[in-house]
Each structure stands twice: as structure tokens, then as C-alpha cells.
Amino acid sequence: MAVPLNAIPNEDPCPITEQLFGQLRRASPPDAVEIAKALPDLQRARLATFCYYRRHLHALGLMIASTCDHNALVNASGRAGDTIYHQSRDPDKTLSEEEQQSGSRPPKPITLGGS
């Protein structure tokens, strides 16, 4: 049995219906952004924030946030909205910088003590 998106403890509820969220997930990124553009400003900003904070939806969150104005993002997520707004102005740059930061350091070699 599937758990509804809004029934997971300690999780912010999804600001759109499960059906619409499913359409977003199945759509190509440009189509998902077009679907999100049809939402009212504050609801779109809440959706952008919801996606932004989930690793597997982070890029989609930035793309949706790029269609939001600054005030809507700040209203939806407080001071973090300012960061999301600025990162969403160039999502490709933001995502490539995040990828470089997470993958730029080679793993430390394993050493055996006393060798």
C-alpha cells in the first residue's frame, strides 16, 4: 500500500495534489516547468522549495524556482528563498558547481596502522 505524500512524519506536505505531482515527475524537465507555470505564484514557489530540498528533485526545484519572483520564494521559504532565488537565476551553473564540490575530492586512501 502506498503512503500518501502528505502522511510521512516530519516531512513538509507536497503543495500540489498527488496526481499533479505525478504528472510533473513523468514529464520532461521543460514540460514540468510549463506545468508548474500554470500554478499561482505562491503555490509554485512552495513547489520549487519542496523540490529544492529533496536531492532527487533538486534540479527540478531550481528550474521551477527560475519562474518565480523573489518575493514569492521568500514568502514560501523564508530567508532560504533568497538563496534559492539567486541560485535559480542560473540553474546550470549552480548544478555544475554543486557537482564539482561533491565530486572534486578523491576518496582518502585506506591505510593500515603501523605500516
C-alpha positions as CSV (number, residue, x, y, z in Angstrom):
1,M,0.0,0.0,0.0
2,A,1.4,3.4,-1.0
3,V,1.8,6.1,1.7
4,P,0.3,9.4,0.6
5,L,2.8,12.2,0.1
6,N,1.4,14.2,3.0
7,A,1.4,11.3,5.5
8,I,5.2,11.0,6.0
9,P,6.2,12.2,9.5
10,N,8.4,15.2,9.8
11,E,8.0,16.0,6.1
12,D,6.6,19.2,4.6
13,P,3.4,18.3,2.7
14,C,3.6,18.5,-1.1
15,P,1.9,21.8,-2.1
16,I,0.1,20.2,-5.0
17,T,-2.1,17.1,-5.5
18,E,-0.5,13.7,-5.9
19,Q,-2.0,13.5,-9.4
20,L,-0.4,16.7,-10.5
21,F,2.9,15.8,-8.8
22,G,2.9,12.5,-10.7
23,Q,2.4,14.4,-13.9
24,L,5.4,16.6,-13.0
25,R,7.6,13.6,-12.3
26,R,6.7,11.9,-15.5
27,A,7.2,15.0,-17.7
28,S,10.4,16.1,-19.3
29,P,12.0,19.0,-17.4
30,P,10.8,21.7,-19.9
31,D,7.3,20.2,-19.7
32,A,7.4,20.0,-15.9
33,V,8.3,23.7,-15.8
34,E,5.4,24.5,-18.1
35,I,3.0,22.6,-15.8
36,A,4.3,24.5,-12.8
37,K,3.9,27.8,-14.6
38,A,0.2,27.3,-14.6
39,L,0.2,27.3,-10.7
40,P,-0.4,30.5,-8.7
41,D,2.9,32.3,-7.8
42,L,3.0,31.3,-4.1
43,Q,2.0,27.7,-4.8
44,R,4.7,27.5,-7.5
45,A,7.2,28.9,-5.1
46,R,6.2,26.4,-2.4
47,L,6.6,23.6,-5.0
48,A,10.0,24.9,-6.0
49,T,11.1,24.8,-2.4
50,F,9.6,21.4,-1.8
51,C,11.6,20.0,-4.7
52,Y,14.7,22.0,-4.0
53,Y,15.2,20.4,-0.6
54,R,14.9,16.8,-2.0
55,R,18.1,15.6,-3.6
56,H,16.4,13.7,-6.3
57,L,14.2,16.7,-7.2
58,H,16.8,19.4,-6.6
59,A,17.4,20.3,-10.3
60,L,13.6,20.4,-10.9
61,G,13.2,22.7,-7.9
62,L,15.8,25.1,-9.3
63,M,14.1,25.1,-12.7
64,I,10.7,25.8,-11.2
65,A,12.2,28.5,-8.9
66,S,13.6,30.2,-12.0
67,T,10.0,31.0,-12.9
68,C,9.3,32.5,-9.5
69,D,9.8,36.1,-8.3
70,H,12.0,36.9,-5.3
71,N,9.1,37.8,-3.0
72,A,7.2,34.6,-3.7
73,L,10.2,32.4,-2.9
74,V,11.0,34.4,0.3
75,N,7.3,34.1,1.3
76,A,7.4,30.3,0.7
77,S,10.7,29.5,2.4
78,G,11.9,32.5,4.5
79,R,15.5,33.6,4.2
80,A,16.3,30.4,2.3
81,G,14.1,31.8,-0.5
82,D,16.7,34.4,-1.2
83,T,19.4,31.8,-1.8
84,I,17.0,29.7,-3.9
85,Y,16.2,32.7,-6.0
86,H,19.8,33.6,-6.7
87,Q,20.8,30.0,-7.5
88,S,17.8,29.6,-9.8
89,R,18.8,32.6,-12.0
90,D,21.5,30.3,-13.5
91,P,20.5,26.7,-12.6
92,D,23.0,25.1,-14.9
93,K,25.9,26.9,-13.2
94,T,24.5,26.1,-9.7
95,L,24.2,22.4,-10.5
96,S,27.6,22.2,-12.1
97,E,29.2,23.9,-9.1
98,E,27.4,21.6,-6.7
99,E,28.5,18.6,-8.7
100,Q,32.1,19.8,-8.7
101,Q,32.0,20.3,-4.9
102,S,30.6,16.9,-4.2
103,G,32.9,15.0,-6.7
104,S,36.1,17.0,-6.7
105,R,37.9,15.3,-3.9
106,P,39.2,11.9,-4.4
107,P,38.5,9.4,-1.7
108,K,41.2,9.2,1.0
109,P,43.3,6.0,0.7
110,I,42.8,3.3,3.3
111,T,45.9,2.8,5.4
112,L,46.7,0.2,7.9
113,G,48.1,1.4,11.2
114,G,51.8,0.7,11.9
115,S,52.7,0.1,8.2
